[in-house]
């Protein structure tokens, strides 16, 4: 006779600023669904169920992820979850199904009512009506967001707004190249009850479970949200050395043993350094986004994620993000007994646009 172990934990409420074990599991489930890492997702799904998430809560997170990462990632994750549940059932584990979404009132399905319903949900989530140039440029995507994302998905009451923001933030951090959206959702998370400690917990878990690059980049964005008038900069370089918004996070400080310094630098769209040179040279690694790199007298280079460029000693150059998206690079400086960097004049808009 089979012994049946019933997983019946209710979602544990947070104590103070600490996220519950079930909420912490949502971070990893959303992240690996968005990344498409199904082998690791399998492990996190088991842990999420053991931590008290219901089947319907996990399904809801995965379904929401298609709005962040696309249908293929969401469908693959749902299939993986189904296999996890089958294996657990074979072992005698019956997981709690959880509540279904409440039906949307029939009046909502009348013409234009879903748009109004979604608009109300979006306004409640954000705290004010949402407008912007992008939505005026493409009214259709504004309609799709309001009707479908905020009506069909966020209108389902299986997850509250705070939990949905945990899932969205986790996915955006893991995807990369989404700094503008991540900035907005950090703010939405706070508006819907996430504390600074809880946001830092999300970033920390992503860094530990997904990767240093994703975690470090998210930490920079979060710092900019929490301290909008400050820029982290261990090298004491002033904003006059850059055009646009640039955030510097020191990863390795110089010391007498290694004589090396490493920093993660995030450029918002259109941001770039001034012209400058390194008497000791420098190496740049692009972990996220697309970068411009220009040496004086040479064509501008376009560098993609994963590429590396060596800045030769004493060669005048500049580097930064394209106008289409944010970019993060890791800057490695060596032989710091010499002058680290010599800053020169600003890169004009005309210089920035030129290909040569």
N, C-alpha and C positions, 0 to 999 in steps of 0.2 A: 504494500500500500504506500503510495507516494505521500511524502510529507510536504505540505504546501506552506511556504513562508510568504505571508502577505505583506507587501510593502505598503504601509498605510500612513506614512508620515504626512502631516499637514505642512504646508510651506511655513517654515519658522520665521517669526518676525524678527526684525533687526533689534539689537540692543544698543542704544546709543548710536554711535557712528559706524558700528560694525555691520557689514552686510551678512545676512544669514548664509548658511552653507548652500542652501538651494539657490539663492541669488548669485553666489560666487560660481556655482556650476553653470549658470546661464551665460556668464562671461565666456567660458571656454567653449561651450556648445555653439554659441553665436560665432565666435572667432574661427573655429575650425570648419564650420559650415561655410562661412564666407571664403575661407582659404581653399576649400575643397580637399582638405587633408582628412580623408575618411578613416584611415587606420587610427589616427589619434582621436578623431571624433568618436569612434566606437568606444574607446576607453572612457572618454568624458561623458558619454551617454549613460554608461553603467554607473559612473560616479554621481551623475545628476539624479538618477532614479534612487540610488541609495541615500542621497542627501535629502530626499523628500519631494522632488519634483514629480508631479503627476504626468501621465502619458499625454494628456491634452495640453498641459502647459508646455511641454517640450515640443510637441507638434506645432503649437502656436508660434514659438520662437523660430522654428525652422521655416514655417510658412512665411513669417515676416521677413526672413532673410532674403527671399527672392526679390524683395523691393530694394535690397542693398547690393546683392551679388548676382542676381539673375535666376531664372527658372532652373537651368541645369544644375547649379550648386544646390539649390533648395530641394529639387527632386532627388538628387543623389543622396543628400543627407536624410531625407524621409525614408528612402529605401534602406539605408544603413540602419536607421532607427527601427524599422520593421524587423530586420534581421536580429538586432539586439533583443527585441522583445520576444521573438521566437525562441532564441537560445535561453533566455531567462525563464521562459515558461517551461522549456524542456527540463530545466533544473529545479522546477517546482516553485519558482518565484512568480507570484501574481502581483503585478504592479497596479497601483491605484489609478483608475482611469481619469478621475477628476471631472469637474463640471464641464458641460458644453456651453458654448456661447449662447447668450440669450437672443431670441429672435428679434430682428429689427422690426419696429412697428410697420404695419402694412402701409401706412400713409407715406412712409419714406420712399416707397417704390414708385410713387406717382412722378410724373414728369418734373424734372429739376429738383425734386426733393432730396435725392442723394447728394447733389451738389451742395445744397443748403446744409444738409446733415454733416457732410465732410468738412465744410467751411466752419461750422460751429465747433467741431472736434479740433480742427487745426488751430482755431483761435483760442480755444481753451488750453490746448497743449502749449502754445507759444506765449499766451498772455495778451496778445493783441492781434488785429488783422494782419495777414501777411501780404505784402506787396513788394514789387521790385522790378528792375529793368528786365531781368531774365524772363519774368512771367509776362510782362508786356510784350517782349519780343516774341514769345511763344505762348499765347494764351491756351493752346491745347494742353501743354504739359501742366500748366496751372490747374486746368480742369481735371486732368487725370489724377494729379496729386490729391486734389480735394475730394473728388468722387471716390477714387479707388483706395489710395493709401490711407487717407484719413477717414473715409467713409466705410468702405468694405473691411479694411484691416483694423485700423485703430478704433473703429466702432464696435469691435468684438470685445466683450468684457472678461475674457479668460485671463488676460494680463492687464494690469493697470499701466498708466502712462510711465510711471517711474521705472517699472520693470522693462517696458518696451524701450525706454531710453538706454538702459543698461545693455540690452541686446544690440541696439543700433550703434552705440558708441564702440562696443567691442568689435563689431564687424568693420566699422570704418577704420579703426586703428589697424586692424589686421590686413585690410585691403591695401592700404597705402595710397598716396596720391589724392587723398580726400581731405586735406587740411582745412579747407574752407568749410566743408560740411561738418567736419569734426569739431571745429571751433563753435559752430552754431549748436551742435547737439550737446556739447559740454554745457553751454548756457541753458539749453532746454532741460537738461538733466537737473541742473540746480533749481530751475524754476519749478520742476516737478518733484522736488524733495531730496535729490541726491546731495550729500554734503561734500565738502572738500576732501575729507578723509576717504569717503566712499569712491570718489572719482580717482583719487590717487591709488586706491586699492585696485580699481579696474586696470589702470595703467601698469601697475606693478605685476598683476597676474598675467597680463598680455606679454610683458617683457620676459617673465619667467617661463611661460608656457609656449609662446609663439616665437619670440625672438627679441634680441637687444635692439635691433634697428627700429622695429615697430614701436617698442616701448619707449625708447629714447625720443623718437620723433613725437610721439603722443605727449610725452612729458613736457616738451618744448611748447607744444600748442596749448596744453593745459596751463602752463605757467603764464603764457600770454593772455589767456582768458582771466586768470585769477589776479594778475598784476598787469593790466593793459598798458600802463605807463612806464613799465620797466622792461628792460631787455637783459636777460642773463648773459653776462659776458665776463669770463674770468680773465681775459687778456686786456681788459680795460680799454678796449677800442670803442670810440664814440660813434654815435649815429652818423657823424660827418664822414665816416669812411665807407658809407653805403648809400645807395639810392633805393628807396622803398623799405619795406619791413623785413628785417633779417633778425633771426633769433639764434643765439650762440649758446651751446651747452658744452662745457668742458668735460671731456671724458677721461683724459689722462693729463695730469699736470706735469710740468717739467721737473725733473729731479737730477741730482748729481750722478746717479748711477746710470740712467738710460739716456739722458740728454735728449729727450723726445717729448713732444706735446701732441695731443690728439683732441680734436673737438668735432662735435656734430653741429652743423650749421644749416638752418632751414631758411629758404628764401621764399617769400610769397610771390605770386605771379608778377613778373616785370621787375623784381628786385635784383640788384647786382652789387658787386663790390665797386669801389673806385679802381682806377688804374693803380697798380702796385707791383712790387717785386720782392723776392725773398733772397737775400744774400746766401742763405744756406739751401735754397730750394724747398719744394713742398710737393707732397703727393696728395691727390684728391681721389676719393672713391665715391661713386654715385650709388647709394643703396636705394634711392627712391626718387622717381621723377625724371625729367629731362633737363639737362643743363646746357648753357652756353659757356664756351671757354674760348677766349680770344687772346692771342699773343700779338704784340705790336709787329706790324708788317706781314702778318700771316692771315689766311682766311679764318673766319669764325668757325669753331668746331661745335657740333651738336652731339652731346654725350647722353647715352641712354642708361637706364638702370643696370648696374653691374659693371659699367665701364670704369677704367682707371686712367688718370692722366698725371704725368709728372711735370711739374712746373720747374724748368731749369733755373739754376741760380742766376740772379741779376737780370732776368728777362722780364720786361714790362708786360703785364697781362691783366685781364679781369675775368670774372666768372659770375654766373648768376642763373636765375630761373628764366624760362621762356615766358612770354606774356599769356600763355594758355594754361599754366598750372604751376603749383608749388614744386619746389625741388629741395631735397636734402643731400648734402654731401658731407663726408667725413674727411677732415683735413689733418694730415699727418706732417708735422714739422720736425726736422732733425737738426743736429749740430747747432743747438741753440746757444752755444757760446758766442756765436755770431749774432748780429742783429736779426731778429725774427722776421720782421716785415717792414718795408718802407712804403708808406702811403703817398699817393700822388693825386692828380686831379680827378674830378668826377667823370664818369662815363656819361656822355650826353645821350639824349634820346636818339639823335641821328646816328651816333656811333653804335648804340645798342641795336638799332634796326639793320645796320649794314651787314652784309654777308662777308665782306672782305676788309 
